[in-house]
């Protein structure tokens, strides 16, 4: 249970950092900073968002899917859970 809280805190810290980066870009636009500098910051945010998304997918597969698959094996419905994770990943990468 403690490990989950650490992951949660890490995710929240990353999201707060991203929030700060977005506010920084807003300031840059208001101050009419160089477009190249703004684009570099946007790229950094995209990278940070992708990292958070990857962490969430990992958490989903290792925790949520584990519970769902365990329940599905008993019912013989494992294909539905595999399809659910595939759908989640496809939505994420769009």
N, CA, C and O atoms as a GROMACS GRO file, in nm:
protein
  376
    1UNK      N    1   0.082  -0.120   0.000
    1UNK     CA    2   0.000   0.000   0.000
    1UNK      C    3   0.086   0.126   0.000
    1UNK      O    4   0.050   0.225  -0.064
    2UNK      N    5   0.198   0.126   0.069
    2UNK     CA    6   0.286   0.240   0.075
    2UNK      C    7   0.345   0.272  -0.062
    2UNK      O    8   0.361   0.390  -0.096
    3UNK      N    9   0.376   0.170  -0.140
    3UNK     CA   10   0.433   0.190  -0.273
    3UNK      C   11   0.337   0.267  -0.362
    3UNK      O   12   0.380   0.352  -0.441
    4UNK      N   13   0.208   0.240  -0.351
    4UNK     CA   14   0.108   0.310  -0.431
    4UNK      C   15   0.108   0.458  -0.396
    4UNK      O   16   0.098   0.542  -0.486
    5UNK      N   17   0.119   0.493  -0.268
    5UNK     CA   18   0.121   0.633  -0.227
    5UNK      C   19   0.242   0.705  -0.284
    5UNK      O   20   0.232   0.821  -0.324
    6UNK      N   21   0.358   0.637  -0.287
    6UNK     CA   22   0.478   0.698  -0.343
    6UNK      C   23   0.455   0.726  -0.492
    6UNK      O   24   0.489   0.834  -0.540
    7UNK      N   25   0.400   0.632  -0.564
    7UNK     CA   26   0.371   0.653  -0.706
    7UNK      C   27   0.274   0.768  -0.723
    7UNK      O   28   0.291   0.851  -0.813
    8UNK      N   29   0.174   0.774  -0.639
    8UNK     CA   30   0.073   0.881  -0.646
    8UNK      C   31   0.139   1.016  -0.623
    8UNK      O   32   0.113   1.112  -0.696
    9UNK      N   33   0.222   1.024  -0.522
    9UNK     CA   34   0.292   1.150  -0.492
    9UNK      C   35   0.383   1.190  -0.608
    9UNK      O   36   0.390   1.308  -0.643
   10UNK      N   37   0.452   1.094  -0.665
   10UNK     CA   38   0.539   1.123  -0.779
   10UNK      C   39   0.457   1.178  -0.895
   10UNK      O   40   0.496   1.277  -0.958
   11UNK      N   41   0.343   1.114  -0.923
   11UNK     CA   42   0.256   1.162  -1.031
   11UNK      C   43   0.206   1.303  -1.002
   11UNK      O   44   0.208   1.388  -1.090
   12UNK      N   45   0.162   1.328  -0.880
   12UNK     CA   46   0.111   1.460  -0.844
   12UNK      C   47   0.220   1.566  -0.855
   12UNK      O   48   0.194   1.677  -0.902
   13UNK      N   49   0.341   1.533  -0.812
   13UNK     CA   50   0.452   1.628  -0.824
   13UNK      C   51   0.483   1.660  -0.969
   13UNK      O   52   0.509   1.775  -1.004
   14UNK      N   53   0.481   1.557  -1.052
   14UNK     CA   54   0.506   1.579  -1.195
   14UNK      C   55   0.398   1.667  -1.257
   14UNK      O   56   0.427   1.756  -1.338
   15UNK      N   57   0.272   1.642  -1.219
   15UNK     CA   58   0.161   1.721  -1.273
   15UNK      C   59   0.170   1.867  -1.226
   15UNK      O   60   0.140   1.958  -1.303
   16UNK      N   61   0.211   1.889  -1.103
   16UNK     CA   62   0.227   2.026  -1.053
   16UNK      C   63   0.339   2.097  -1.129
   16UNK      O   64   0.329   2.216  -1.159
   17UNK      N   65   0.446   2.024  -1.160
   17UNK     CA   66   0.555   2.082  -1.236
   17UNK      C   67   0.507   2.120  -1.376
   17UNK      O   68   0.541   2.227  -1.428
   18UNK      N   69   0.428   2.032  -1.438
   18UNK     CA   70   0.373   2.061  -1.570
   18UNK      C   71   0.283   2.184  -1.564
   18UNK      O   72   0.286   2.269  -1.653
   19UNK      N   73   0.204   2.193  -1.459
   19UNK     CA   74   0.117   2.309  -1.442
   19UNK      C   75   0.201   2.438  -1.437
   19UNK      O   76   0.165   2.539  -1.499
   20UNK      N   77   0.311   2.434  -1.364
   20UNK     CA   78   0.400   2.549  -1.358
   20UNK      C   79   0.461   2.582  -1.493
   20UNK      O   80   0.477   2.699  -1.528
   21UNK      N   81   0.495   2.478  -1.568
   21UNK     CA   82   0.550   2.501  -1.702
   21UNK      C   83   0.448   2.567  -1.793
   21UNK      O   84   0.483   2.656  -1.871
   22UNK      N   85   0.322   2.526  -1.784
   22UNK     CA   86   0.217   2.585  -1.867
   22UNK      C   87   0.200   2.733  -1.830
   22UNK      O   88   0.188   2.817  -1.919
   23UNK      N   89   0.200   2.763  -1.702
   23UNK     CA   90   0.189   2.903  -1.659
   23UNK      C   91   0.308   2.983  -1.709
   23UNK      O   92   0.294   3.100  -1.745
   24UNK      N   93   0.425   2.921  -1.710
   24UNK     CA   94   0.543   2.988  -1.763
   24UNK      C   95   0.529   3.020  -1.910
   24UNK      O   96   0.569   3.128  -1.955
   25UNK      N   97   0.471   2.929  -1.986
   25UNK     CA   98   0.449   2.954  -2.129
   25UNK      C   99   0.348   3.067  -2.147
   25UNK      O  100   0.363   3.150  -2.236
   26UNK      N  101   0.246   3.069  -2.064
   26UNK     CA  102   0.148   3.179  -2.072
   26UNK      C  103   0.217   3.314  -2.053
   26UNK      O  104   0.191   3.409  -2.126
   27UNK      N  105   0.306   3.320  -1.954
   27UNK     CA  106   0.382   3.444  -1.930
   27UNK      C  107   0.469   3.479  -2.050
   27UNK      O  108   0.478   3.594  -2.091
   28UNK      N  109   0.533   3.376  -2.105
   28UNK     CA  110   0.620   3.399  -2.221
   28UNK      C  111   0.541   3.458  -2.338
   28UNK      O  112   0.588   3.549  -2.405
   29UNK      N  113   0.421   3.407  -2.361
   29UNK     CA  114   0.337   3.457  -2.470
   29UNK      C  115   0.295   3.601  -2.440
   29UNK      O  116   0.299   3.687  -2.528
   30UNK      N  117   0.253   3.626  -2.314
   30UNK     CA  118   0.212   3.761  -2.275
   30UNK      C  119   0.327   3.860  -2.295
   30UNK      O  120   0.305   3.974  -2.335
   31UNK      N  121   0.448   3.816  -2.266
   31UNK     CA  122   0.566   3.902  -2.277
   31UNK      C  123   0.627   3.900  -2.418
   31UNK      O  124   0.731   3.961  -2.442
   32UNK      N  125   0.560   3.831  -2.509
   32UNK     CA  126   0.602   3.822  -2.649
   32UNK      C  127   0.745   3.772  -2.663
   32UNK      O  128   0.825   3.829  -2.738
   33UNK      N  129   0.776   3.666  -2.590
   33UNK     CA  130   0.909   3.605  -2.600
   33UNK      C  131   0.927   3.537  -2.734
   33UNK      O  132   0.830   3.515  -2.807
   34UNK      N  133   1.049   3.506  -2.766
   34UNK     CA  134   1.084   3.442  -2.892
   34UNK      C  135   1.004   3.312  -2.912
   34UNK      O  136   0.993   3.230  -2.821
   35UNK      N  137   0.950   3.295  -3.032
   35UNK     CA  138   0.871   3.174  -3.063
   35UNK      C  139   0.951   3.046  -3.042
   35UNK      O  140   0.897   2.945  -2.998
   36UNK      N  141   1.079   3.050  -3.074
   36UNK     CA  142   1.164   2.933  -3.056
   36UNK      C  143   1.168   2.892  -2.910
   36UNK      O  144   1.159   2.773  -2.878
   37UNK      N  145   1.182   2.989  -2.821
   37UNK     CA  146   1.186   2.958  -2.678
   37UNK      C  147   1.053   2.900  -2.630
   37UNK      O  148   1.051   2.807  -2.550
   38UNK      N  149   0.944   2.955  -2.680
   38UNK     CA  150   0.811   2.904  -2.643
   38UNK      C  151   0.795   2.761  -2.692
   38UNK      O  152   0.746   2.675  -2.619
   39UNK      N  153   0.836   2.734  -2.814
   39UNK     CA  154   0.824   2.600  -2.871
   39UNK      C  155   0.909   2.499  -2.794
   39UNK      O  156   0.869   2.384  -2.777
   40UNK      N  157   1.025   2.540  -2.748
   40UNK     CA  158   1.110   2.451  -2.668
   40UNK      C  159   1.039   2.414  -2.539
   40UNK      O  160   1.042   2.299  -2.496
   41UNK      N  161   0.974   2.512  -2.477
   41UNK     CA  162   0.901   2.485  -2.353
   41UNK      C  163   0.779   2.395  -2.378
   41UNK      O  164   0.747   2.308  -2.297
   42UNK      N  165   0.713   2.416  -2.490
   42UNK     CA  166   0.600   2.329  -2.527
   42UNK      C  167   0.649   2.186  -2.546
   42UNK      O  168   0.583   2.091  -2.504
   43UNK      N  169   0.763   2.170  -2.609
   43UNK     CA  170   0.821   2.038  -2.628
   43UNK      C  171   0.852   1.972  -2.494
   43UNK      O  172   0.829   1.852  -2.477
   44UNK      N  173   0.902   2.050  -2.400
   44UNK     CA  174   0.933   1.995  -2.267
   44UNK      C  175   0.805   1.948  -2.197
   44UNK      O  176   0.804   1.844  -2.131
   45UNK      N  177   0.698   2.023  -2.213
   45UNK     CA  178   0.570   1.984  -2.153
   45UNK      C  179   0.517   1.857  -2.217
   45UNK      O  180   0.467   1.769  -2.148
   46UNK      N  181   0.527   1.848  -2.348
   46UNK     CA  182   0.480   1.727  -2.416
   46UNK      C  183   0.556   1.604  -2.366
   46UNK      O  184   0.497   1.498  -2.343
   47UNK      N  185   0.685   1.620  -2.349
   47UNK     CA  186   0.767   1.509  -2.298
   47UNK      C  187   0.724   1.471  -2.156
   47UNK      O  188   0.714   1.353  -2.123
   48UNK      N  189   0.700   1.572  -2.073
   48UNK     CA  190   0.659   1.546  -1.935
   48UNK      C  191   0.522   1.479  -1.929
   48UNK      O  192   0.501   1.389  -1.849
   49UNK      N  193   0.430   1.523  -2.014
   49UNK     CA  194   0.297   1.462  -2.020
   49UNK      C  195   0.307   1.317  -2.066
   49UNK      O  196   0.240   1.230  -2.012
   50UNK      N  197   0.391   1.291  -2.165
   50UNK     CA  198   0.410   1.154  -2.212
   50UNK      C  199   0.464   1.065  -2.101
   50UNK      O  200   0.424   0.950  -2.089
   51UNK      N  201   0.556   1.118  -2.020
   51UNK     CA  202   0.611   1.041  -1.909
   51UNK      C  203   0.502   1.008  -1.807
   51UNK      O  204   0.492   0.894  -1.762
   52UNK      N  205   0.420   1.107  -1.772
   52UNK     CA  206   0.310   1.084  -1.678
   52UNK      C  207   0.212   0.983  -1.736
   52UNK      O  208   0.165   0.893  -1.666
   53UNK      N  209   0.180   0.996  -1.864
   53UNK     CA  210   0.089   0.900  -1.929
   53UNK      C  211   0.145   0.760  -1.926
   53UNK      O  212   0.072   0.664  -1.900
   54UNK      N  213   0.274   0.747  -1.953
   54UNK     CA  214   0.337   0.614  -1.948
   54UNK      C  215   0.332   0.555  -1.808
   54UNK      O  216   0.309   0.435  -1.791
   55UNK      N  217   0.354   0.640  -1.709
   55UNK     CA  218   0.347   0.593  -1.570
   55UNK      C  219   0.204   0.546  -1.536
   55UNK      O  220   0.186   0.446  -1.467
   56UNK      N  221   0.105   0.621  -1.584
   56UNK     CA  222  -0.034   0.584  -1.558
   56UNK      C  223  -0.070   0.453  -1.627
   56UNK      O  224  -0.140   0.370  -1.570
   57UNK      N  225  -0.023   0.434  -1.749
   57UNK     CA  226  -0.049   0.308  -1.819
   57UNK      C  227   0.015   0.192  -1.744
   57UNK      O  228  -0.046   0.087  -1.727
   58UNK      N  229   0.139   0.212  -1.698
   58UNK     CA  230   0.207   0.108  -1.621
   58UNK      C  231   0.129   0.075  -1.495
   58UNK      O  232   0.111  -0.042  -1.461
   59UNK      N  233   0.083   0.178  -1.426
   59UNK     CA  234   0.004   0.157  -1.303
   59UNK      C  235  -0.127   0.085  -1.336
   59UNK      O  236  -0.168  -0.006  -1.264
   60UNK      N  237  -0.190   0.125  -1.445
   60UNK     CA  238  -0.315   0.063  -1.487
   60UNK      C  239  -0.296  -0.086  -1.515
   60UNK      O  240  -0.375  -0.170  -1.472
   61UNK      N  241  -0.190  -0.117  -1.588
   61UNK     CA  242  -0.166  -0.257  -1.624
   61UNK      C  243  -0.127  -0.339  -1.502
   61UNK      O  244  -0.177  -0.450  -1.483
   62UNK      N  245  -0.037  -0.287  -1.419
   62UNK     CA  246   0.014  -0.366  -1.307
   62UNK      C  247  -0.083  -0.375  -1.190
   62UNK      O  248  -0.080  -0.473  -1.116
   63UNK      N  249  -0.168  -0.274  -1.173
   63UNK     CA  250  -0.259  -0.277  -1.059
   63UNK      C  251  -0.403  -0.305  -1.101
   63UNK      O  252  -0.462  -0.405  -1.059
   64UNK      N  253  -0.459  -0.218  -1.181
   64UNK     CA  254  -0.599  -0.231  -1.219
   64UNK      C  255  -0.626  -0.356  -1.302
   64UNK      O  256  -0.720  -0.431  -1.276
   65UNK      N  257  -0.541  -0.378  -1.402
   65UNK     CA  258  -0.560  -0.495  -1.487
   65UNK      C  259  -0.539  -0.624  -1.409
   65UNK      O  260  -0.608  -0.723  -1.432
   66UNK      N  261  -0.445  -0.623  -1.319
   66UNK     CA  262  -0.418  -0.743  -1.240
   66UNK      C  263  -0.544  -0.786  -1.166
   66UNK      O  264  -0.578  -0.905  -1.166
   67UNK      N  265  -0.611  -0.693  -1.103
   67UNK     CA  266  -0.734  -0.726  -1.030
   67UNK      C  267  -0.843  -0.771  -1.126
   67UNK      O  268  -0.915  -0.867  -1.099
   68UNK      N  269  -0.855  -0.701  -1.239
   68UNK     CA  270  -0.958  -0.736  -1.336
   68UNK      C  271  -0.935  -0.872  -1.399
   68UNK      O  272  -1.030  -0.948  -1.419
   69UNK      N  273  -0.810  -0.902  -1.431
   69UNK     CA  274  -0.778  -1.031  -1.493
   69UNK      C  275  -0.803  -1.144  -1.394
   69UNK      O  276  -0.856  -1.249  -1.431
   70UNK      N  277  -0.765  -1.123  -1.270
   70UNK     CA  278  -0.788  -1.225  -1.168
   70UNK      C  279  -0.937  -1.258  -1.158
   70UNK      O  280  -0.975  -1.375  -1.152
   71UNK      N  281  -1.021  -1.157  -1.157
   71UNK     CA  282  -1.165  -1.179  -1.151
   71UNK      C  283  -1.217  -1.242  -1.280
   71UNK      O  284  -1.307  -1.326  -1.277
   72UNK      N  285  -1.161  -1.201  -1.393
   72UNK     CA  286  -1.207  -1.252  -1.521
   72UNK      C  287  -1.170  -1.397  -1.544
   72UNK      O  288  -1.246  -1.470  -1.608
   73UNK      N  289  -1.055  -1.439  -1.494
   73UNK     CA  290  -1.014  -1.579  -1.510
   73UNK      C  291  -1.118  -1.670  -1.448
   73UNK      O  292  -1.152  -1.775  -1.502
   74UNK      N  293  -1.168  -1.627  -1.334
   74UNK     CA  294  -1.271  -1.706  -1.266
   74UNK      C  295  -1.399  -1.714  -1.350
   74UNK      O  296  -1.472  -1.813  -1.344
   75UNK      N  297  -1.425  -1.609  -1.430
   75UNK     CA  298  -1.546  -1.606  -1.512
   75UNK      C  299  -1.521  -1.647  -1.656
   75UNK      O  300  -1.615  -1.664  -1.733
   76UNK      N  301  -1.394  -1.664  -1.694
   76UNK     CA  302  -1.360  -1.699  -1.831
   76UNK      C  303  -1.374  -1.584  -1.928
   76UNK      O  304  -1.407  -1.605  -2.045
   77UNK      N  305  -1.349  -1.459  -1.882
   77UNK     CA  306  -1.368  -1.341  -1.966
   77UNK      C  307  -1.239  -1.262  -1.986
   77UNK      O  308  -1.242  -1.140  -1.997
   78UNK      N  309  -1.128  -1.329  -1.991
   78UNK     CA  310  -1.000  -1.258  -1.998
   78UNK      C  311  -0.985  -1.172  -2.123
   78UNK      O  312  -0.918  -1.070  -2.119
   79UNK      N  313  -1.047  -1.211  -2.234
   79UNK     CA  314  -1.036  -1.133  -2.358
   79UNK      C  315  -1.090  -0.991  -2.341
   79UNK      O  316  -1.036  -0.897  -2.400
   80UNK      N  317  -1.195  -0.974  -2.261
   80UNK     CA  318  -1.252  -0.841  -2.239
   80UNK      C  319  -1.151  -0.749  -2.172
   80UNK      O  320  -1.141  -0.632  -2.207
   81UNK      N  321  -1.076  -0.801  -2.075
   81UNK     CA  322  -0.977  -0.719  -2.007
   81UNK      C  323  -0.859  -0.686  -2.096
   81UNK      O  324  -0.804  -0.576  -2.088
   82UNK      N  325  -0.820  -0.777  -2.179
   82UNK     CA  326  -0.711  -0.750  -2.274
   82UNK      C  327  -0.756  -0.642  -2.371
   82UNK      O  328  -0.680  -0.550  -2.402
   83UNK      N  329  -0.879  -0.652  -2.419
   83UNK     CA  330  -0.932  -0.549  -2.509
   83UNK      C  331  -0.940  -0.414  -2.440
   83UNK      O  332  -0.916  -0.311  -2.502
   84UNK      N  333  -0.974  -0.413  -2.311
   84UNK     CA  334  -0.983  -0.288  -2.236
   84UNK      C  335  -0.847  -0.219  -2.228
   84UNK      O  336  -0.839  -0.098  -2.246
   85UNK      N  337  -0.742  -0.294  -2.201
   85UNK     CA  338  -0.609  -0.232  -2.194
   85UNK      C  339  -0.564  -0.186  -2.331
   85UNK      O  340  -0.499  -0.081  -2.342
   86UNK      N  341  -0.595  -0.259  -2.434
   86UNK     CA  342  -0.560  -0.216  -2.570
   86UNK      C  343  -0.632  -0.086  -2.603
   86UNK      O  344  -0.571   0.006  -2.658
   87UNK      N  345  -0.761  -0.078  -2.572
   87UNK     CA  346  -0.837   0.044  -2.597
   87UNK      C  347  -0.778   0.163  -2.522
   87UNK      O  348  -0.770   0.273  -2.576
   88UNK      N  349  -0.736   0.141  -2.397
   88UNK     CA  350  -0.678   0.248  -2.317
   88UNK      C  351  -0.547   0.297  -2.380
   88UNK      O  352  -0.524   0.418  -2.388
   89UNK      N  353  -0.464   0.206  -2.422
   89UNK     CA  354  -0.337   0.244  -2.482
   89UNK      C  355  -0.360   0.318  -2.615
   89UNK      O  356  -0.292   0.417  -2.642
   90UNK      N  357  -0.452   0.271  -2.695
   90UNK     CA  358  -0.482   0.336  -2.824
   90UNK      C  359  -0.531   0.478  -2.799
   90UNK      O  360  -0.490   0.570  -2.870
   91UNK      N  361  -0.618   0.498  -2.702
   91UNK     CA  362  -0.668   0.632  -2.671
   91UNK      C  363  -0.553   0.721  -2.624
   91UNK      O  364  -0.549   0.839  -2.657
   92UNK      N  365  -0.461   0.666  -2.549
   92UNK     CA  366  -0.349   0.744  -2.498
   92UNK      C  367  -0.256   0.793  -2.609
   92UNK      O  368  -0.210   0.907  -2.605
   93UNK      N  369  -0.231   0.709  -2.706
   93UNK     CA  370  -0.134   0.747  -2.809
   93UNK      C  371  -0.192   0.834  -2.920
   93UNK      O  372  -0.118   0.880  -3.007
   94UNK      N  373  -0.321   0.856  -2.919
   94UNK     CA  374  -0.383   0.943  -3.022
   94UNK      C  375  -0.346   1.086  -3.002
   94UNK      O  376  -0.388   1.172  -3.079
   0.00000   0.00000   0.00000
